[in-house]
Amino acid sequence: MPCGQPGTEVDHIRPGSDHSLDNLQLLCHACHARKTHAESRAAWALKRIPPKAKGRPGTRSEPTPDVW
Ligand SMILES: [Zn+2]
């Protein structure tokens, strides 16, 4: 247990539908809520921020040929 509390909730170590025993762990309610919250935030951030969104808004991003 990360916090030393007795585990009362079953958590998936890797998010998904893997219900095998080595993907399950017991967490207390507080730790489980925090982990679930962090995972949903991470998923949200992945959806919201595309990997290549570094250009300024309004500027057209043309591929610049650096090798002629
Ligand atoms: Zn805990």
PDB file of the backbone (N, CA, C, O) and the ligand in Angstrom, with CONECT records:
HET     ZN  A 101       1
ATOM      1  N   MET A   1       0.846  -1.203   0.000  1.00  0.00           N
ATOM      2  CA  MET A   1       0.000   0.000   0.000  1.00  0.00           C
ATOM      3  C   MET A   1       0.874   1.243   0.000  1.00  0.00           C
ATOM      4  O   MET A   1       1.764   1.344   0.844  1.00  0.00           O
ATOM      5  N   PRO A   2       0.674   2.156  -0.869  1.00  0.00           N
ATOM      6  CA  PRO A   2       1.511   3.365  -0.889  1.00  0.00           C
ATOM      7  C   PRO A   2       1.385   4.159   0.400  1.00  0.00           C
ATOM      8  O   PRO A   2       2.363   4.765   0.836  1.00  0.00           O
ATOM      9  N   CYS A   3       0.235   4.176   1.013  1.00  0.00           N
ATOM     10  CA  CYS A   3       0.019   5.027   2.178  1.00  0.00           C
ATOM     11  C   CYS A   3      -0.047   4.232   3.469  1.00  0.00           C
ATOM     12  O   CYS A   3      -0.178   4.821   4.542  1.00  0.00           O
ATOM     13  N   GLY A   4       0.040   2.896   3.396  1.00  0.00           N
ATOM     14  CA  GLY A   4      -0.014   2.101   4.600  1.00  0.00           C
ATOM     15  C   GLY A   4      -1.405   1.752   5.064  1.00  0.00           C
ATOM     16  O   GLY A   4      -1.566   0.989   6.016  1.00  0.00           O
ATOM     17  N   GLN A   5      -2.415   2.295   4.410  1.00  0.00           N
ATOM     18  CA  GLN A   5      -3.788   1.964   4.782  1.00  0.00           C
ATOM     19  C   GLN A   5      -4.126   0.564   4.259  1.00  0.00           C
ATOM     20  O   GLN A   5      -3.565   0.135   3.251  1.00  0.00           O
ATOM     21  N   PRO A   6      -5.017  -0.137   4.917  1.00  0.00           N
ATOM     22  CA  PRO A   6      -5.478  -1.414   4.360  1.00  0.00           C
ATOM     23  C   PRO A   6      -6.250  -1.178   3.073  1.00  0.00           C
ATOM     24  O   PRO A   6      -7.078  -0.271   2.989  1.00  0.00           O
ATOM     25  N   GLY A   7      -5.966  -2.016   2.056  1.00  0.00           N
ATOM     26  CA  GLY A   7      -6.623  -1.843   0.775  1.00  0.00           C
ATOM     27  C   GLY A   7      -8.059  -2.291   0.834  1.00  0.00           C
ATOM     28  O   GLY A   7      -8.370  -3.354   1.370  1.00  0.00           O
ATOM     29  N   THR A   8      -8.919  -1.490   0.291  1.00  0.00           N
ATOM     30  CA  THR A   8     -10.337  -1.838   0.295  1.00  0.00           C
ATOM     31  C   THR A   8     -10.908  -1.864  -1.111  1.00  0.00           C
ATOM     32  O   THR A   8     -12.047  -2.290  -1.305  1.00  0.00           O
ATOM     33  N   GLU A   9     -10.138  -1.417  -2.096  1.00  0.00           N
ATOM     34  CA  GLU A   9     -10.667  -1.371  -3.454  1.00  0.00           C
ATOM     35  C   GLU A   9      -9.673  -2.012  -4.403  1.00  0.00           C
ATOM     36  O   GLU A   9      -8.461  -1.880  -4.233  1.00  0.00           O
ATOM     37  N   VAL A  10     -10.191  -2.703  -5.400  1.00  0.00           N
ATOM     38  CA  VAL A  10      -9.336  -3.358  -6.384  1.00  0.00           C
ATOM     39  C   VAL A  10      -9.070  -2.379  -7.517  1.00  0.00           C
ATOM     40  O   VAL A  10      -9.991  -1.793  -8.086  1.00  0.00           O
ATOM     41  N   ASP A  11      -7.803  -2.215  -7.829  1.00  0.00           N
ATOM     42  CA  ASP A  11      -7.406  -1.280  -8.877  1.00  0.00           C
ATOM     43  C   ASP A  11      -6.701  -2.034  -9.988  1.00  0.00           C
ATOM     44  O   ASP A  11      -5.992  -3.008  -9.734  1.00  0.00           O
ATOM     45  N   HIS A  12      -6.892  -1.588 -11.210  1.00  0.00           N
ATOM     46  CA  HIS A  12      -6.125  -2.126 -12.328  1.00  0.00           C
ATOM     47  C   HIS A  12      -4.795  -1.389 -12.400  1.00  0.00           C
ATOM     48  O   HIS A  12      -4.770  -0.166 -12.541  1.00  0.00           O
ATOM     49  N   ILE A  13      -3.706  -2.112 -12.305  1.00  0.00           N
ATOM     50  CA  ILE A  13      -2.398  -1.466 -12.346  1.00  0.00           C
ATOM     51  C   ILE A  13      -2.208  -0.806 -13.704  1.00  0.00           C
ATOM     52  O   ILE A  13      -1.856   0.371 -13.784  1.00  0.00           O
ATOM     53  N   ARG A  14      -2.440  -1.565 -14.772  1.00  0.00           N
ATOM     54  CA  ARG A  14      -2.482  -0.982 -16.115  1.00  0.00           C
ATOM     55  C   ARG A  14      -3.942  -0.775 -16.470  1.00  0.00           C
ATOM     56  O   ARG A  14      -4.728  -1.721 -16.417  1.00  0.00           O
ATOM     57  N   PRO A  15      -4.321   0.439 -16.830  1.00  0.00           N
ATOM     58  CA  PRO A  15      -5.720   0.673 -17.176  1.00  0.00           C
ATOM     59  C   PRO A  15      -6.139  -0.178 -18.362  1.00  0.00           C
ATOM     60  O   PRO A  15      -5.358  -0.406 -19.286  1.00  0.00           O
ATOM     61  N   GLY A  16      -7.363  -0.639 -18.326  1.00  0.00           N
ATOM     62  CA  GLY A  16      -7.843  -1.469 -19.410  1.00  0.00           C
ATOM     63  C   GLY A  16      -8.696  -2.581 -18.874  1.00  0.00           C
ATOM     64  O   GLY A  16      -9.259  -2.483 -17.783  1.00  0.00           O
ATOM     65  N   SER A  17      -8.790  -3.641 -19.644  1.00  0.00           N
ATOM     66  CA  SER A  17      -9.688  -4.729 -19.276  1.00  0.00           C
ATOM     67  C   SER A  17      -8.917  -5.988 -18.913  1.00  0.00           C
ATOM     68  O   SER A  17      -9.442  -7.096 -19.031  1.00  0.00           O
ATOM     69  N   ASP A  18      -7.685  -5.825 -18.476  1.00  0.00           N
ATOM     70  CA  ASP A  18      -6.897  -6.979 -18.064  1.00  0.00           C
ATOM     71  C   ASP A  18      -7.218  -7.295 -16.612  1.00  0.00           C
ATOM     72  O   ASP A  18      -6.808  -6.573 -15.703  1.00  0.00           O
ATOM     73  N   HIS A  19      -7.955  -8.379 -16.401  1.00  0.00           N
ATOM     74  CA  HIS A  19      -8.367  -8.723 -15.048  1.00  0.00           C
ATOM     75  C   HIS A  19      -7.493  -9.829 -14.468  1.00  0.00           C
ATOM     76  O   HIS A  19      -7.894 -10.487 -13.508  1.00  0.00           O
ATOM     77  N   SER A  20      -6.326 -10.043 -15.023  1.00  0.00           N
ATOM     78  CA  SER A  20      -5.467 -11.064 -14.445  1.00  0.00           C
ATOM     79  C   SER A  20      -4.912 -10.565 -13.110  1.00  0.00           C
ATOM     80  O   SER A  20      -4.822  -9.363 -12.863  1.00  0.00           O
ATOM     81  N   LEU A  21      -4.547 -11.519 -12.265  1.00  0.00           N
ATOM     82  CA  LEU A  21      -4.200 -11.158 -10.892  1.00  0.00           C
ATOM     83  C   LEU A  21      -2.990 -10.232 -10.827  1.00  0.00           C
ATOM     84  O   LEU A  21      -2.915  -9.378  -9.943  1.00  0.00           O
ATOM     85  N   ASP A  22      -2.042 -10.389 -11.752  1.00  0.00           N
ATOM     86  CA  ASP A  22      -0.863  -9.536 -11.647  1.00  0.00           C
ATOM     87  C   ASP A  22      -1.126  -8.145 -12.194  1.00  0.00           C
ATOM     88  O   ASP A  22      -0.230  -7.301 -12.187  1.00  0.00           O
ATOM     89  N   ASN A  23      -2.332  -7.894 -12.666  1.00  0.00           N
ATOM     90  CA  ASN A  23      -2.692  -6.537 -13.053  1.00  0.00           C
ATOM     91  C   ASN A  23      -3.643  -5.910 -12.048  1.00  0.00           C
ATOM     92  O   ASN A  23      -4.160  -4.815 -12.270  1.00  0.00           O
ATOM     93  N   LEU A  24      -3.869  -6.606 -10.945  1.00  0.00           N
ATOM     94  CA  LEU A  24      -4.785  -6.067  -9.935  1.00  0.00           C
ATOM     95  C   LEU A  24      -4.020  -5.814  -8.651  1.00  0.00           C
ATOM     96  O   LEU A  24      -3.089  -6.543  -8.310  1.00  0.00           O
ATOM     97  N   GLN A  25      -4.425  -4.776  -7.948  1.00  0.00           N
ATOM     98  CA  GLN A  25      -3.836  -4.505  -6.646  1.00  0.00           C
ATOM     99  C   GLN A  25      -4.904  -3.893  -5.762  1.00  0.00           C
ATOM    100  O   GLN A  25      -5.904  -3.351  -6.232  1.00  0.00           O
ATOM    101  N   LEU A  26      -4.657  -3.999  -4.466  1.00  0.00           N
ATOM    102  CA  LEU A  26      -5.593  -3.404  -3.521  1.00  0.00           C
ATOM    103  C   LEU A  26      -5.103  -2.011  -3.148  1.00  0.00           C
ATOM    104  O   LEU A  26      -3.931  -1.810  -2.829  1.00  0.00           O
ATOM    105  N   LEU A  27      -6.006  -1.075  -3.196  1.00  0.00           N
ATOM    106  CA  LEU A  27      -5.690   0.289  -2.767  1.00  0.00           C
ATOM    107  C   LEU A  27      -6.754   0.731  -1.782  1.00  0.00           C
ATOM    108  O   LEU A  27      -7.881   0.238  -1.806  1.00  0.00           O
ATOM    109  N   CYS A  28      -6.393   1.653  -0.927  1.00  0.00           N
ATOM    110  CA  CYS A  28      -7.421   2.264  -0.104  1.00  0.00           C
ATOM    111  C   CYS A  28      -8.209   3.241  -0.982  1.00  0.00           C
ATOM    112  O   CYS A  28      -7.800   3.564  -2.097  1.00  0.00           O
ATOM    113  N   HIS A  29      -9.323   3.692  -0.465  1.00  0.00           N
ATOM    114  CA  HIS A  29     -10.208   4.521  -1.291  1.00  0.00           C
ATOM    115  C   HIS A  29      -9.492   5.792  -1.756  1.00  0.00           C
ATOM    116  O   HIS A  29      -9.639   6.203  -2.906  1.00  0.00           O
ATOM    117  N   ALA A  30      -8.720   6.411  -0.863  1.00  0.00           N
ATOM    118  CA  ALA A  30      -8.071   7.677  -1.218  1.00  0.00           C
ATOM    119  C   ALA A  30      -7.054   7.476  -2.337  1.00  0.00           C
ATOM    120  O   ALA A  30      -7.014   8.247  -3.295  1.00  0.00           O
ATOM    121  N   CYS A  31      -6.226   6.427  -2.208  1.00  0.00           N
ATOM    122  CA  CYS A  31      -5.209   6.180  -3.232  1.00  0.00           C
ATOM    123  C   CYS A  31      -5.867   5.804  -4.561  1.00  0.00           C
ATOM    124  O   CYS A  31      -5.426   6.235  -5.627  1.00  0.00           O
ATOM    125  N   HIS A  32      -6.918   5.004  -4.485  1.00  0.00           N
ATOM    126  CA  HIS A  32      -7.589   4.588  -5.709  1.00  0.00           C
ATOM    127  C   HIS A  32      -8.190   5.796  -6.425  1.00  0.00           C
ATOM    128  O   HIS A  32      -8.076   5.929  -7.644  1.00  0.00           O
ATOM    129  N   ALA A  33      -8.822   6.664  -5.662  1.00  0.00           N
ATOM    130  CA  ALA A  33      -9.427   7.856  -6.262  1.00  0.00           C
ATOM    131  C   ALA A  33      -8.353   8.734  -6.891  1.00  0.00           C
ATOM    132  O   ALA A  33      -8.537   9.271  -7.984  1.00  0.00           O
ATOM    133  N   ARG A  34      -7.233   8.873  -6.192  1.00  0.00           N
ATOM    134  CA  ARG A  34      -6.169   9.730  -6.730  1.00  0.00           C
ATOM    135  C   ARG A  34      -5.609   9.132  -8.026  1.00  0.00           C
ATOM    136  O   ARG A  34      -5.380   9.851  -8.999  1.00  0.00           O
ATOM    137  N   LYS A  35      -5.391   7.822  -8.031  1.00  0.00           N
ATOM    138  CA  LYS A  35      -4.817   7.177  -9.216  1.00  0.00           C
ATOM    139  C   LYS A  35      -5.795   7.270 -10.389  1.00  0.00           C
ATOM    140  O   LYS A  35      -5.400   7.589 -11.511  1.00  0.00           O
ATOM    141  N   THR A  36      -7.062   6.991 -10.123  1.00  0.00           N
ATOM    142  CA  THR A  36      -8.054   7.065 -11.197  1.00  0.00           C
ATOM    143  C   THR A  36      -8.143   8.475 -11.748  1.00  0.00           C
ATOM    144  O   THR A  36      -8.267   8.674 -12.956  1.00  0.00           O
ATOM    145  N   HIS A  37      -8.079   9.445 -10.862  1.00  0.00           N
ATOM    146  CA  HIS A  37      -8.144  10.841 -11.285  1.00  0.00           C
ATOM    147  C   HIS A  37      -6.939  11.186 -12.158  1.00  0.00           C
ATOM    148  O   HIS A  37      -7.076  11.839 -13.193  1.00  0.00           O
ATOM    149  N   ALA A  38      -5.769  10.743 -11.735  1.00  0.00           N
ATOM    150  CA  ALA A  38      -4.563  11.037 -12.510  1.00  0.00           C
ATOM    151  C   ALA A  38      -4.643  10.385 -13.884  1.00  0.00           C
ATOM    152  O   ALA A  38      -4.239  10.980 -14.883  1.00  0.00           O
ATOM    153  N   GLU A  39      -5.164   9.161 -13.933  1.00  0.00           N
ATOM    154  CA  GLU A  39      -5.253   8.484 -15.227  1.00  0.00           C
ATOM    155  C   GLU A  39      -6.245   9.191 -16.147  1.00  0.00           C
ATOM    156  O   GLU A  39      -5.995   9.330 -17.344  1.00  0.00           O
ATOM    157  N   SER A  40      -7.357   9.632 -15.595  1.00  0.00           N
ATOM    158  CA  SER A  40      -8.327  10.308 -16.459  1.00  0.00           C
ATOM    159  C   SER A  40      -7.784  11.654 -16.910  1.00  0.00           C
ATOM    160  O   SER A  40      -8.046  12.080 -18.035  1.00  0.00           O
ATOM    161  N   ARG A  41      -7.038  12.324 -16.057  1.00  0.00           N
ATOM    162  CA  ARG A  41      -6.422  13.584 -16.470  1.00  0.00           C
ATOM    163  C   ARG A  41      -5.408  13.343 -17.585  1.00  0.00           C
ATOM    164  O   ARG A  41      -5.340  14.113 -18.543  1.00  0.00           O
ATOM    165  N   ALA A  42      -4.627  12.283 -17.463  1.00  0.00           N
ATOM    166  CA  ALA A  42      -3.628  11.989 -18.488  1.00  0.00           C
ATOM    167  C   ALA A  42      -4.306  11.677 -19.815  1.00  0.00           C
ATOM    168  O   ALA A  42      -3.860  12.133 -20.869  1.00  0.00           O
ATOM    169  N   ALA A  43      -5.377  10.906 -19.763  1.00  0.00           N
ATOM    170  CA  ALA A  43      -6.090  10.571 -20.993  1.00  0.00           C
ATOM    171  C   ALA A  43      -6.688  11.826 -21.609  1.00  0.00           C
ATOM    172  O   ALA A  43      -6.690  11.994 -22.828  1.00  0.00           O
ATOM    173  N   TRP A  44      -7.196  12.706 -20.751  1.00  0.00           N
ATOM    174  CA  TRP A  44      -7.791  13.941 -21.236  1.00  0.00           C
ATOM    175  C   TRP A  44      -6.720  14.801 -21.906  1.00  0.00           C
ATOM    176  O   TRP A  44      -6.953  15.366 -22.975  1.00  0.00           O
ATOM    177  N   ALA A  45      -5.549  14.898 -21.278  1.00  0.00           N
ATOM    178  CA  ALA A  45      -4.477  15.712 -21.841  1.00  0.00           C
ATOM    179  C   ALA A  45      -4.023  15.153 -23.186  1.00  0.00           C
ATOM    180  O   ALA A  45      -3.732  15.909 -24.113  1.00  0.00           O
ATOM    181  N   LEU A  46      -3.965  13.830 -23.288  1.00  0.00           N
ATOM    182  CA  LEU A  46      -3.554  13.222 -24.552  1.00  0.00           C
ATOM    183  C   LEU A  46      -4.545  13.559 -25.650  1.00  0.00           C
ATOM    184  O   LEU A  46      -4.160  13.783 -26.797  1.00  0.00           O
ATOM    185  N   LYS A  47      -5.838  13.594 -25.290  1.00  0.00           N
ATOM    186  CA  LYS A  47      -6.836  13.885 -26.309  1.00  0.00           C
ATOM    187  C   LYS A  47      -6.827  15.344 -26.686  1.00  0.00           C
ATOM    188  O   LYS A  47      -7.027  15.694 -27.849  1.00  0.00           O
ATOM    189  N   ARG A  48      -6.592  16.212 -25.688  1.00  0.00           N
ATOM    190  CA  ARG A  48      -6.723  17.640 -25.930  1.00  0.00           C
ATOM    191  C   ARG A  48      -5.523  18.203 -26.692  1.00  0.00           C
ATOM    192  O   ARG A  48      -5.690  19.076 -27.545  1.00  0.00           O
ATOM    193  N   ILE A  49      -4.328  17.720 -26.399  1.00  0.00           N
ATOM    194  CA  ILE A  49      -3.130  18.317 -26.967  1.00  0.00           C
ATOM    195  C   ILE A  49      -2.561  17.385 -28.024  1.00  0.00           C
ATOM    196  O   ILE A  49      -1.952  16.371 -27.683  1.00  0.00           O
ATOM    197  N   PRO A  50      -2.745  17.700 -29.289  1.00  0.00           N
ATOM    198  CA  PRO A  50      -2.141  16.869 -30.325  1.00  0.00           C
ATOM    199  C   PRO A  50      -0.619  16.969 -30.256  1.00  0.00           C
ATOM    200  O   PRO A  50      -0.089  17.987 -29.811  1.00  0.00           O
ATOM    201  N   PRO A  51       0.075  15.947 -30.683  1.00  0.00           N
ATOM    202  CA  PRO A  51       1.535  15.939 -30.555  1.00  0.00           C
ATOM    203  C   PRO A  51       2.212  17.083 -31.302  1.00  0.00           C
ATOM    204  O   PRO A  51       3.252  17.573 -30.863  1.00  0.00           O
ATOM    205  N   LYS A  52       1.639  17.517 -32.426  1.00  0.00           N
ATOM    206  CA  LYS A  52       2.295  18.556 -33.218  1.00  0.00           C
ATOM    207  C   LYS A  52       1.469  19.826 -33.215  1.00  0.00           C
ATOM    208  O   LYS A  52       1.029  20.281 -34.271  1.00  0.00           O
ATOM    209  N   ALA A  53       1.256  20.397 -32.064  1.00  0.00           N
ATOM    210  CA  ALA A  53       0.473  21.634 -31.973  1.00  0.00           C
ATOM    211  C   ALA A  53       1.332  22.747 -31.411  1.00  0.00           C
ATOM    212  O   ALA A  53       0.937  23.445 -30.477  1.00  0.00           O
ATOM    213  N   LYS A  54       2.511  22.907 -31.992  1.00  0.00           N
ATOM    214  CA  LYS A  54       3.418  23.910 -31.435  1.00  0.00           C
ATOM    215  C   LYS A  54       3.378  25.224 -32.197  1.00  0.00           C
ATOM    216  O   LYS A  54       3.912  26.224 -31.717  1.00  0.00           O
ATOM    217  N   GLY A  55       2.763  25.250 -33.368  1.00  0.00           N
ATOM    218  CA  GLY A  55       2.711  26.484 -34.130  1.00  0.00           C
ATOM    219  C   GLY A  55       1.776  27.490 -33.492  1.00  0.00           C
ATOM    220  O   GLY A  55       0.888  27.123 -32.722  1.00  0.00           O
ATOM    221  N   ARG A  56       1.977  28.770 -33.814  1.00  0.00           N
ATOM    222  CA  ARG A  56       1.055  29.773 -33.295  1.00  0.00           C
ATOM    223  C   ARG A  56      -0.302  29.597 -33.961  1.00  0.00           C
ATOM    224  O   ARG A  56      -0.379  29.193 -35.122  1.00  0.00           O
ATOM    225  N   PRO A  57      -1.347  29.893 -33.247  1.00  0.00           N
ATOM    226  CA  PRO A  57      -2.666  29.835 -33.885  1.00  0.00           C
ATOM    227  C   PRO A  57      -2.790  30.923 -34.942  1.00  0.00           C
ATOM    228  O   PRO A  57      -2.433  32.074 -34.690  1.00  0.00           O
ATOM    229  N   GLY A  58      -3.285  30.575 -36.110  1.00  0.00           N
ATOM    230  CA  GLY A  58      -3.437  31.558 -37.182  1.00  0.00           C
ATOM    231  C   GLY A  58      -2.316  31.503 -38.181  1.00  0.00           C
ATOM    232  O   GLY A  58      -2.505  31.902 -39.330  1.00  0.00           O
ATOM    233  N   THR A  59      -1.164  31.027 -37.794  1.00  0.00           N
ATOM    234  CA  THR A  59      -0.077  30.914 -38.756  1.00  0.00           C
ATOM    235  C   THR A  59      -0.195  29.583 -39.472  1.00  0.00           C
ATOM    236  O   THR A  59      -0.401  28.534 -38.862  1.00  0.00           O
ATOM    237  N   ARG A  60      -0.063  29.658 -40.737  1.00  0.00           N
ATOM    238  CA  ARG A  60      -0.151  28.429 -41.510  1.00  0.00           C
ATOM    239  C   ARG A  60       1.181  27.675 -41.417  1.00  0.00           C
ATOM    240  O   ARG A  60       2.245  28.226 -41.698  1.00  0.00           O
ATOM    241  N   SER A  61       1.097  26.461 -41.036  1.00  0.00           N
ATOM    242  CA  SER A  61       2.326  25.705 -40.850  1.00  0.00           C
ATOM    243  C   SER A  61       2.618  24.950 -42.137  1.00  0.00           C
ATOM    244  O   SER A  61       2.041  23.895 -42.401  1.00  0.00           O
ATOM    245  N   GLU A  62       3.516  25.504 -42.927  1.00  0.00           N
ATOM    246  CA  GLU A  62       3.912  24.820 -44.150  1.00  0.00           C
ATOM    247  C   GLU A  62       5.168  24.013 -43.868  1.00  0.00           C
ATOM    248  O   GLU A  62       6.031  24.438 -43.100  1.00  0.00           O
ATOM    249  N   PRO A  63       5.261  22.891 -44.469  1.00  0.00           N
ATOM    250  CA  PRO A  63       6.488  22.114 -44.276  1.00  0.00           C
ATOM    251  C   PRO A  63       7.676  22.843 -44.888  1.00  0.00           C
ATOM    252  O   PRO A  63       7.696  23.103 -46.091  1.00  0.00           O
ATOM    253  N   THR A  64       8.647  23.166 -44.078  1.00  0.00           N
ATOM    254  CA  THR A  64       9.820  23.875 -44.579  1.00  0.00           C
ATOM    255  C   THR A  64      10.856  22.864 -45.015  1.00  0.00           C
ATOM    256  O   THR A  64      11.302  22.039 -44.218  1.00  0.00           O
ATOM    257  N   PRO A  65      11.234  22.925 -46.261  1.00  0.00           N
ATOM    258  CA  PRO A  65      12.266  21.992 -46.731  1.00  0.00           C
ATOM    259  C   PRO A  65      13.631  22.421 -46.219  1.00  0.00           C
ATOM    260  O   PRO A  65      14.136  23.478 -46.597  1.00  0.00           O
ATOM    261  N   ASP A  66      14.210  21.630 -45.388  1.00  0.00           N
ATOM    262  CA  ASP A  66      15.544  21.981 -44.895  1.00  0.00           C
ATOM    263  C   ASP A  66      16.634  21.292 -45.699  1.00  0.00           C
ATOM    264  O   ASP A  66      17.815  21.587 -45.519  1.00  0.00           O
ATOM    265  N   VAL A  67      16.259  20.390 -46.571  1.00  0.00           N
ATOM    266  CA  VAL A  67      17.230  19.761 -47.459  1.00  0.00           C
ATOM    267  C   VAL A  67      16.797  20.026 -48.898  1.00  0.00           C
ATOM    268  O   VAL A  67      15.728  19.579 -49.311  1.00  0.00           O
ATOM    269  N   TRP A  68      17.610  20.744 -49.660  1.00  0.00           N
ATOM    270  CA  TRP A  68      17.267  21.067 -51.026  1.00  0.00           C
ATOM    271  C   TRP A  68      17.942  20.102 -51.971  1.00  0.00           C
ATOM    272  O   TRP A  68      17.775  20.209 -53.186  1.00  0.00           O
TER     273      TRP A  68
HETATM  274 ZN    ZN A 101      -3.994   4.778   0.299  1.00  0.00          ZN2+
END
